Amino acid sequence: MLYGGKRVSDEASITMIKLHRHSFLGKRNSVIYVPSDRAITKSIIRNGYWEKEEVRHLSEKALQAHRKVSLIDLGAHAGLISLQILNLVPGISKAVLVEPVPLHAKCVNLNLIPFKSKIELCNIALAKEAGIREGFTDVANRGNFTLEHTAAANKYESIRVETIGARKFSQSLSSLEGDLILKSDLQGLDAEVLDEFDSEVWERTIACVIEVWSLPAVNKETVESLVKKLQLHFSVWEIHLMDFESRMKVSPDELSSRWTDSSGRYTNLFLTKY
């Protein structure tokens, strides 16, 4: 069986993967850089892509837009989702990526060299307030970095990171051109952060994907506040089914209930303006 890629080198905790075939990640023989782990690395080697449903959703809506589009990638990890969207939608005006872990940010810079002129990388964490926080990275799946200690895996690395207030960050997005597409993967802090965003961001966003993780620490009032805001701007609501390949429609009330049931379940929420 010909896999999607092959591990070609491991240096300083970064794995380099050469693609065996053309894919969303790049052309055949392109090299992808990822923090060495047993989850994302293995998936890319086997499949040659990463989170294709998220990528397809945002790319399709960007291609259907009638004006310029900018991308916002919150919790960018190695920049793989942004890389795939930029490959599929060459007309993206600018991509803003937020990734607080220095090793991950290094991979972002390496992977997005072809799009260097379009990239703004913010090596900082998003939170309700600015400051210094302790963060946790799952050593088995380095895509899982969180400021929420109850979301941390049993084996993790702890680092101190600088945070920027979510409202201040959202206000800085006013300089982006045209419509917006947004991906949020903040490992338990998505509701807390996104509820702080200015309404202008949601008015301009035509599609987004938000991780929904029903941790006990998730605040019910914050989720309900965010859902009410999202209802004003998005007409199509869908979540991933258990296979993470197909989706089902969900009502805002159902989504709120799911997000706050403290079950520990997680899924992705796909929102579309029209």
Long-range contacts (C-beta under 8 A, 24 or more apart in sequence): 3-45, 3-46, 3-47, 3-48, 4-44, 4-45, 4-46, 4-47, 4-48, 4-49, 5-32, 5-44, 5-45, 5-48, 6-45, 7-41, 7-45, 10-36, 13-103, 14-103, 14-106, 14-107, 14-110, 15-41, 17-41, 17-44, 17-45, 19-48, 20-48, 21-48, 23-48, 23-49, 24-49, 24-52, 24-55, 24-84, 24-87, 24-88, 25-49, 25-50, 25-80, 25-83, 25-84, 25-87, 26-83, 26-87, 32-78, 32-80, 32-83, 32-111, 33-78, 33-106, 33-107, 33-110, 33-111, 34-78, 34-80, 34-107, 34-142, 35-77, 35-78, 35-101, 35-103, 35-104, 35-107, 35-142, 36-142, 37-138, 37-139, 37-140, 37-141, 37-142, 37-143, 38-140, 38-141, 39-140, 39-141, 39-142, 39-143, 40-77, 40-78, 40-80, 40-141, 40-142, 40-143, 44-80, 49-84, 50-80, 50-81, 50-84, 51-80, 51-81, 52-84, 53-240, 53-244, 53-245, 53-247, 53-268, 53-270, 54-81, 54-183, 54-209, 54-268, 55-81, 55-84, 55-85, 55-88, 57-207, 57-209, 57-270, 57-272, 58-85, 58-181, 58-183, 58-207, 58-208, 58-209, 59-84, 59-85, 59-88, 59-89, 61-181, 61-206, 61-207, 61-272, 62-89, 62-91, 62-92, 62-179, 62-181, 62-206, 62-207, 63-88, 63-89, 65-178, 65-179, 65-206, 67-178, 67-179, 68-93, 68-177, 68-178, 68-179, 69-93, 69-178, 69-179, 69-180, 69-181, 69-206, 70-94, 70-95, 70-96, 70-176, 70-177, 70-178, 70-179, 70-180, 70-181, 71-95, 71-96, 71-180, 71-181, 71-182, 71-183, 72-96, 72-173, 72-176, 72-180, 72-181, 72-182, 72-183, 73-97, 73-98, 73-182, 73-183, 74-98, 74-126, 74-182, 74-183, 74-184, 74-185, 74-186, 74-193, 75-99, 75-145, 75-183, 75-184, 75-185, 75-186, 75-187, 75-211, 76-104, 76-108, 76-121, 77-104, 77-107, 77-108, 77-142, 77-143, 77-145, 77-185, 78-104, 78-107, 78-108, 78-111, 79-107, 79-108, 79-111, 79-112, 80-111, 81-183, 82-108, 82-112, 82-119, 83-111, 83-112, 83-115, 85-181, 86-112, 86-114, 86-115, 86-118, 92-118, 93-118, 93-176, 93-177, 93-178, 94-118, 94-119, 94-120, 94-176, 94-177, 95-119, 95-120, 96-120, 96-122, 96-173, 96-176, 97-121, 97-122, 98-122, 98-124, 98-125, 98-126, 98-169, 99-123, 100-124, 100-125, 100-135, 100-145, 100-161, 100-162, 100-163, 101-135, 101-137, 101-142, 101-145, 101-159, 101-161, 103-142, 104-142, 104-145, 122-164, 122-169, 124-161, 124-162, 124-163, 124-164, 125-161, 125-162, 125-163, 125-164, 126-163, 126-164, 126-166, 126-169, 126-186, 126-189, 126-193, 127-163, 127-164, 127-165, 127-166, 127-189, 127-192, 127-193, 128-165, 128-166, 128-192, 128-193, 128-196, 129-163, 129-165, 130-162, 130-163, 130-164, 130-165, 130-168, 131-162, 131-163, 132-160, 132-161, 132-162, 132-163, 133-160, 133-161, 133-163, 134-158, 134-159, 134-160, 134-161, 135-159, 135-160, 135-161, 143-185, 144-187, 145-187, 146-186, 146-187, 146-188, 146-189, 147-187, 147-188, 147-189, 148-187, 148-188, 148-189, 148-215, 148-217, 150-188, 150-215, 150-216, 150-217, 151-187, 151-188, 151-213, 151-215, 151-217, 165-196, 166-192, 166-193, 166-194, 166-196, 166-197, 167-196, 167-197, 167-198, 170-196, 170-197, 170-198, 170-200, 170-201, 171-198, 173-201, 174-198, 174-200, 178-204, 179-204, 179-205, 179-206, 180-204, 180-205, 180-206, 181-205, 181-206, 181-207, 181-208, 182-207, 182-208, 182-209, 183-208, 183-209, 183-210, 184-208, 184-209, 184-210, 184-211, 185-211, 186-211, 187-211, 187-213, 188-213, 188-215, 188-217, 188-218, 191-218, 191-219, 191-222, 191-223, 191-226, 191-259, 192-219, 192-222, 194-226, 195-222, 195-225, 195-226, 195-229, 199-229, 202-229, 202-230, 202-232, 202-233, 203-233, 205-233, 205-273, 206-272, 206-273, 206-274, 207-270, 207-271, 207-272, 207-273, 208-234, 208-270, 208-271, 209-268, 209-269, 209-270, 209-271, 210-268, 210-269, 210-271, 211-266, 211-267, 211-268, 211-269, 212-239, 212-255, 212-258, 212-259, 212-266, 212-267, 212-268, 212-269, 213-264, 213-265, 213-266, 214-258, 214-259, 214-260, 214-261, 214-262, 214-263, 214-264, 214-265, 214-266, 215-262, 215-264, 216-262, 218-259, 218-260, 218-262, 220-260, 223-256, 223-259, 223-260, 224-256, 224-260, 227-252, 227-255, 227-256, 227-259, 228-252, 230-271, 233-273, 234-271, 234-272, 234-273, 235-272, 235-273, 235-274, 236-270, 236-271, 236-272, 236-274, 237-269, 237-270, 237-271, 238-269, 238-270, 238-271, 239-267, 239-268, 239-269, 239-270, 240-267, 240-268, 240-270, 244-268
